[in-house]
Each structure stands twice: as C-alpha cells, then as structure tokens.
Amino acid sequence: MGYINKNIKGNQGSSQILYEAASSNTTIESLSIANIHNYNTAKVNLFIFRRPTTSTTEKFYIIKNLSILVGTTVILDASDVGYNTKEHTLYIELKEKISEVDIKLTIT
C-alpha cells in the first residue's frame, strides 16, 4: 500500500494531475479532499481523462462542482473512484481562485 499526498491551490479553471496513468494496474483504495482554506468554500471537479487513440478524447467526471465547506473533508472509497489506472489519468480542478485543499490518495 502506498500514499500520495498533495496540496492543491486554486487557479481558476486549471486542472492538475493527481495520479498519472500507470504501466501496471493499480487500485485507488481511497481519496480524501480536505478544504484547508481559512474562509472560502472549495468548489471541486474530479475527473479521469484518457488520451485519444482515435479522433475523440474521453473525459469522465467523478465529482462535478462539489462544494466543500471550510474545515470539511470528503472521503471517497474504491467504489467511488475506481477506474482503469492503465488507461486514464486522474485530475482535480478547483473552481475558485482563492481556495486550497489537501489530497491524500491511498493506492495498492
């Protein structure tokens, strides 16, 4: 079991990679998103994206426009964030410029 911890600061409309597509199958066991900003609600998009092998791209939302109150943590388990880690990359997007979250991914 491994862990990935990241601090993400809002940059309105900018997506950041949480977990890059791997060469071997891994499983995301859990993902927590903690709003650590002092006074702003964090608005979060969480999605997976597969680079095109044809003329179309594939983007699938796991969470869209979720508001996380100050001091609140959202925890997702494997059934919430399960996807093919060999083909897709996991991204997060903070919709508010003034926001900050801590991320913890548990992977096997």
PyMOL commands that place a pseudoatom at each C-alpha (Angstrom):
pseudoatom trace, name=CA, resn=MET, resi=1, chain=A, elem=C, hetatm=0, pos=[0.000, 0.000, 0.000]
pseudoatom trace, name=CA, resn=GLY, resi=2, chain=A, elem=C, hetatm=0, pos=[1.277, 3.459, -0.873]
pseudoatom trace, name=CA, resn=TYR, resi=3, chain=A, elem=C, hetatm=0, pos=[0.244, 7.021, -0.267]
pseudoatom trace, name=CA, resn=ILE, resi=4, chain=A, elem=C, hetatm=0, pos=[0.350, 10.185, -2.321]
pseudoatom trace, name=CA, resn=ASN, resi=5, chain=A, elem=C, hetatm=0, pos=[-0.159, 13.498, -0.530]
pseudoatom trace, name=CA, resn=LYS, resi=6, chain=A, elem=C, hetatm=0, pos=[-0.596, 16.777, -2.392]
pseudoatom trace, name=CA, resn=ASN, resi=7, chain=A, elem=C, hetatm=0, pos=[-1.510, 20.349, -1.607]
pseudoatom trace, name=CA, resn=ILE, resi=8, chain=A, elem=C, hetatm=0, pos=[-3.536, 21.996, -4.372]
pseudoatom trace, name=CA, resn=LYS, resi=9, chain=A, elem=C, hetatm=0, pos=[-4.131, 25.740, -4.569]
pseudoatom trace, name=CA, resn=GLY, resi=10, chain=A, elem=C, hetatm=0, pos=[-6.912, 27.271, -6.618]
pseudoatom trace, name=CA, resn=ASN, resi=11, chain=A, elem=C, hetatm=0, pos=[-6.075, 28.505, -10.077]
pseudoatom trace, name=CA, resn=GLN, resi=12, chain=A, elem=C, hetatm=0, pos=[-9.490, 29.085, -11.575]
pseudoatom trace, name=CA, resn=GLY, resi=13, chain=A, elem=C, hetatm=0, pos=[-10.176, 26.610, -14.362]
pseudoatom trace, name=CA, resn=SER, resi=14, chain=A, elem=C, hetatm=0, pos=[-6.755, 24.963, -14.207]
pseudoatom trace, name=CA, resn=SER, resi=15, chain=A, elem=C, hetatm=0, pos=[-6.624, 21.167, -13.893]
pseudoatom trace, name=CA, resn=GLN, resi=16, chain=A, elem=C, hetatm=0, pos=[-3.856, 19.376, -12.024]
pseudoatom trace, name=CA, resn=ILE, resi=17, chain=A, elem=C, hetatm=0, pos=[-2.866, 15.717, -12.260]
pseudoatom trace, name=CA, resn=LEU, resi=18, chain=A, elem=C, hetatm=0, pos=[-3.455, 13.690, -9.105]
pseudoatom trace, name=CA, resn=TYR, resi=19, chain=A, elem=C, hetatm=0, pos=[-2.484, 10.284, -10.485]
pseudoatom trace, name=CA, resn=GLU, resi=20, chain=A, elem=C, hetatm=0, pos=[-0.845, 9.657, -13.858]
pseudoatom trace, name=CA, resn=ALA, resi=21, chain=A, elem=C, hetatm=0, pos=[-1.850, 6.618, -15.914]
pseudoatom trace, name=CA, resn=ALA, resi=22, chain=A, elem=C, hetatm=0, pos=[0.498, 3.781, -14.879]
pseudoatom trace, name=CA, resn=SER, resi=23, chain=A, elem=C, hetatm=0, pos=[2.101, 0.981, -16.854]
pseudoatom trace, name=CA, resn=SER, resi=24, chain=A, elem=C, hetatm=0, pos=[0.673, -1.602, -14.445]
pseudoatom trace, name=CA, resn=ASN, resi=25, chain=A, elem=C, hetatm=0, pos=[-2.733, -1.910, -12.842]
pseudoatom trace, name=CA, resn=THR, resi=26, chain=A, elem=C, hetatm=0, pos=[-3.009, -0.180, -9.511]
pseudoatom trace, name=CA, resn=THR, resi=27, chain=A, elem=C, hetatm=0, pos=[-6.076, 0.455, -7.417]
pseudoatom trace, name=CA, resn=ILE, resi=28, chain=A, elem=C, hetatm=0, pos=[-7.010, 3.667, -5.692]
pseudoatom trace, name=CA, resn=GLU, resi=29, chain=A, elem=C, hetatm=0, pos=[-8.338, 2.448, -2.357]
pseudoatom trace, name=CA, resn=SER, resi=30, chain=A, elem=C, hetatm=0, pos=[-9.371, 5.875, -1.085]
pseudoatom trace, name=CA, resn=LEU, resi=31, chain=A, elem=C, hetatm=0, pos=[-9.121, 9.572, -1.813]
pseudoatom trace, name=CA, resn=SER, resi=32, chain=A, elem=C, hetatm=0, pos=[-9.632, 12.353, 0.702]
pseudoatom trace, name=CA, resn=ILE, resi=33, chain=A, elem=C, hetatm=0, pos=[-10.053, 16.022, -0.152]
pseudoatom trace, name=CA, resn=ALA, resi=34, chain=A, elem=C, hetatm=0, pos=[-9.735, 18.417, 2.810]
pseudoatom trace, name=CA, resn=ASN, resi=35, chain=A, elem=C, hetatm=0, pos=[-10.607, 22.093, 2.471]
pseudoatom trace, name=CA, resn=ILE, resi=36, chain=A, elem=C, hetatm=0, pos=[-7.835, 23.801, 4.431]
pseudoatom trace, name=CA, resn=HIS, resi=37, chain=A, elem=C, hetatm=0, pos=[-8.583, 27.387, 3.429]
pseudoatom trace, name=CA, resn=ASN, resi=38, chain=A, elem=C, hetatm=0, pos=[-9.412, 29.761, 6.298]
pseudoatom trace, name=CA, resn=TYR, resi=39, chain=A, elem=C, hetatm=0, pos=[-12.645, 31.210, 4.950]
pseudoatom trace, name=CA, resn=ASN, resi=40, chain=A, elem=C, hetatm=0, pos=[-13.554, 30.042, 1.417]
pseudoatom trace, name=CA, resn=THR, resi=41, chain=A, elem=C, hetatm=0, pos=[-15.633, 27.082, 0.326]
pseudoatom trace, name=CA, resn=ALA, resi=42, chain=A, elem=C, hetatm=0, pos=[-13.738, 24.930, -2.196]
pseudoatom trace, name=CA, resn=LYS, resi=43, chain=A, elem=C, hetatm=0, pos=[-15.603, 24.000, -5.371]
pseudoatom trace, name=CA, resn=VAL, resi=44, chain=A, elem=C, hetatm=0, pos=[-14.089, 20.845, -6.804]
pseudoatom trace, name=CA, resn=ASN, resi=45, chain=A, elem=C, hetatm=0, pos=[-14.198, 18.864, -10.031]
pseudoatom trace, name=CA, resn=LEU, resi=46, chain=A, elem=C, hetatm=0, pos=[-12.589, 15.431, -10.061]
pseudoatom trace, name=CA, resn=PHE, resi=47, chain=A, elem=C, hetatm=0, pos=[-12.340, 13.618, -13.393]
pseudoatom trace, name=CA, resn=ILE, resi=48, chain=A, elem=C, hetatm=0, pos=[-10.479, 10.996, -15.384]
pseudoatom trace, name=CA, resn=PHE, resi=49, chain=A, elem=C, hetatm=0, pos=[-9.148, 11.587, -18.859]
pseudoatom trace, name=CA, resn=ARG, resi=50, chain=A, elem=C, hetatm=0, pos=[-7.827, 9.213, -21.491]
pseudoatom trace, name=CA, resn=ARG, resi=51, chain=A, elem=C, hetatm=0, pos=[-5.558, 10.485, -24.208]
pseudoatom trace, name=CA, resn=PRO, resi=52, chain=A, elem=C, hetatm=0, pos=[-7.144, 9.878, -27.590]
pseudoatom trace, name=CA, resn=THR, resi=53, chain=A, elem=C, hetatm=0, pos=[-6.293, 6.765, -29.527]
pseudoatom trace, name=CA, resn=THR, resi=54, chain=A, elem=C, hetatm=0, pos=[-8.780, 7.911, -32.145]
pseudoatom trace, name=CA, resn=SER, resi=55, chain=A, elem=C, hetatm=0, pos=[-10.093, 11.353, -33.001]
pseudoatom trace, name=CA, resn=THR, resi=56, chain=A, elem=C, hetatm=0, pos=[-12.085, 11.649, -29.761]
pseudoatom trace, name=CA, resn=THR, resi=57, chain=A, elem=C, hetatm=0, pos=[-10.982, 12.258, -26.186]
pseudoatom trace, name=CA, resn=GLU, resi=58, chain=A, elem=C, hetatm=0, pos=[-12.608, 10.683, -23.184]
pseudoatom trace, name=CA, resn=LYS, resi=59, chain=A, elem=C, hetatm=0, pos=[-13.269, 12.766, -20.079]
pseudoatom trace, name=CA, resn=PHE, resi=60, chain=A, elem=C, hetatm=0, pos=[-15.467, 11.376, -17.303]
pseudoatom trace, name=CA, resn=TYR, resi=61, chain=A, elem=C, hetatm=0, pos=[-16.426, 13.267, -14.152]
pseudoatom trace, name=CA, resn=ILE, resi=62, chain=A, elem=C, hetatm=0, pos=[-16.304, 11.518, -10.799]
pseudoatom trace, name=CA, resn=ILE, resi=63, chain=A, elem=C, hetatm=0, pos=[-17.289, 14.743, -8.987]
pseudoatom trace, name=CA, resn=LYS, resi=64, chain=A, elem=C, hetatm=0, pos=[-18.571, 17.914, -10.635]
pseudoatom trace, name=CA, resn=ASN, resi=65, chain=A, elem=C, hetatm=0, pos=[-18.997, 21.240, -8.820]
pseudoatom trace, name=CA, resn=LEU, resi=66, chain=A, elem=C, hetatm=0, pos=[-18.842, 19.765, -5.321]
pseudoatom trace, name=CA, resn=SER, resi=67, chain=A, elem=C, hetatm=0, pos=[-18.762, 22.460, -2.620]
pseudoatom trace, name=CA, resn=ILE, resi=68, chain=A, elem=C, hetatm=0, pos=[-16.535, 21.530, 0.330]
pseudoatom trace, name=CA, resn=LEU, resi=69, chain=A, elem=C, hetatm=0, pos=[-17.039, 23.783, 3.322]
pseudoatom trace, name=CA, resn=VAL, resi=70, chain=A, elem=C, hetatm=0, pos=[-14.143, 25.248, 5.308]
pseudoatom trace, name=CA, resn=GLY, resi=71, chain=A, elem=C, hetatm=0, pos=[-12.683, 22.634, 7.660]
pseudoatom trace, name=CA, resn=THR, resi=72, chain=A, elem=C, hetatm=0, pos=[-14.511, 19.767, 5.930]
pseudoatom trace, name=CA, resn=THR, resi=73, chain=A, elem=C, hetatm=0, pos=[-13.003, 16.605, 4.432]
pseudoatom trace, name=CA, resn=VAL, resi=74, chain=A, elem=C, hetatm=0, pos=[-14.644, 14.475, 1.748]
pseudoatom trace, name=CA, resn=ILE, resi=75, chain=A, elem=C, hetatm=0, pos=[-13.552, 10.828, 1.657]
pseudoatom trace, name=CA, resn=LEU, resi=76, chain=A, elem=C, hetatm=0, pos=[-14.158, 8.619, -1.359]
pseudoatom trace, name=CA, resn=ASP, resi=77, chain=A, elem=C, hetatm=0, pos=[-13.510, 4.880, -1.323]
pseudoatom trace, name=CA, resn=ALA, resi=78, chain=A, elem=C, hetatm=0, pos=[-12.580, 2.478, -4.119]
pseudoatom trace, name=CA, resn=SER, resi=79, chain=A, elem=C, hetatm=0, pos=[-16.180, 2.108, -5.280]
pseudoatom trace, name=CA, resn=ASP, resi=80, chain=A, elem=C, hetatm=0, pos=[-16.369, 5.887, -5.782]
pseudoatom trace, name=CA, resn=VAL, resi=81, chain=A, elem=C, hetatm=0, pos=[-13.063, 6.392, -7.605]
pseudoatom trace, name=CA, resn=GLY, resi=82, chain=A, elem=C, hetatm=0, pos=[-12.473, 3.024, -9.260]
pseudoatom trace, name=CA, resn=TYR, resi=83, chain=A, elem=C, hetatm=0, pos=[-11.252, 3.298, -12.843]
pseudoatom trace, name=CA, resn=ASN, resi=84, chain=A, elem=C, hetatm=0, pos=[-8.702, 1.747, -15.223]
pseudoatom trace, name=CA, resn=THR, resi=85, chain=A, elem=C, hetatm=0, pos=[-5.432, 3.276, -13.990]
pseudoatom trace, name=CA, resn=LYS, resi=86, chain=A, elem=C, hetatm=0, pos=[-3.528, 1.913, -17.004]
pseudoatom trace, name=CA, resn=GLU, resi=87, chain=A, elem=C, hetatm=0, pos=[-5.558, 3.989, -19.442]
pseudoatom trace, name=CA, resn=HIS, resi=88, chain=A, elem=C, hetatm=0, pos=[-6.795, 7.042, -17.549]
pseudoatom trace, name=CA, resn=THR, resi=89, chain=A, elem=C, hetatm=0, pos=[-5.192, 9.892, -15.624]
pseudoatom trace, name=CA, resn=LEU, resi=90, chain=A, elem=C, hetatm=0, pos=[-6.937, 11.368, -12.565]
pseudoatom trace, name=CA, resn=TYR, resi=91, chain=A, elem=C, hetatm=0, pos=[-7.288, 15.163, -12.408]
pseudoatom trace, name=CA, resn=ILE, resi=92, chain=A, elem=C, hetatm=0, pos=[-8.586, 17.707, -9.920]
pseudoatom trace, name=CA, resn=GLU, resi=93, chain=A, elem=C, hetatm=0, pos=[-9.809, 21.188, -10.694]
pseudoatom trace, name=CA, resn=LEU, resi=94, chain=A, elem=C, hetatm=0, pos=[-10.559, 23.900, -8.132]
pseudoatom trace, name=CA, resn=LYS, resi=95, chain=A, elem=C, hetatm=0, pos=[-13.214, 26.254, -9.465]
pseudoatom trace, name=CA, resn=GLU, resi=96, chain=A, elem=C, hetatm=0, pos=[-12.421, 29.142, -7.096]
pseudoatom trace, name=CA, resn=LYS, resi=97, chain=A, elem=C, hetatm=0, pos=[-9.184, 31.084, -7.429]
pseudoatom trace, name=CA, resn=ILE, resi=98, chain=A, elem=C, hetatm=0, pos=[-8.953, 31.589, -3.669]
pseudoatom trace, name=CA, resn=SER, resi=99, chain=A, elem=C, hetatm=0, pos=[-9.124, 28.011, -2.405]
pseudoatom trace, name=CA, resn=GLU, resi=100, chain=A, elem=C, hetatm=0, pos=[-6.774, 25.345, -1.098]
pseudoatom trace, name=CA, resn=VAL, resi=101, chain=A, elem=C, hetatm=0, pos=[-7.179, 21.621, -0.462]
pseudoatom trace, name=CA, resn=ASP, resi=102, chain=A, elem=C, hetatm=0, pos=[-5.014, 18.788, 0.802]
pseudoatom trace, name=CA, resn=ILE, resi=103, chain=A, elem=C, hetatm=0, pos=[-5.283, 15.478, -1.029]
pseudoatom trace, name=CA, resn=LYS, resi=104, chain=A, elem=C, hetatm=0, pos=[-4.447, 12.007, 0.207]
pseudoatom trace, name=CA, resn=LEU, resi=105, chain=A, elem=C, hetatm=0, pos=[-4.541, 9.068, -2.208]
pseudoatom trace, name=CA, resn=THR, resi=106, chain=A, elem=C, hetatm=0, pos=[-4.188, 5.531, -0.904]
pseudoatom trace, name=CA, resn=ILE, resi=107, chain=A, elem=C, hetatm=0, pos=[-3.093, 3.127, -3.636]
pseudoatom trace, name=CA, resn=THR, resi=108, chain=A, elem=C, hetatm=0, pos=[-2.284, -0.585, -3.923]
for i in range(1, 108): cmd.bond("trace and resi %d" % i, "trace and resi %d" % (i + 1))
show_as sticks, trace
zoom trace
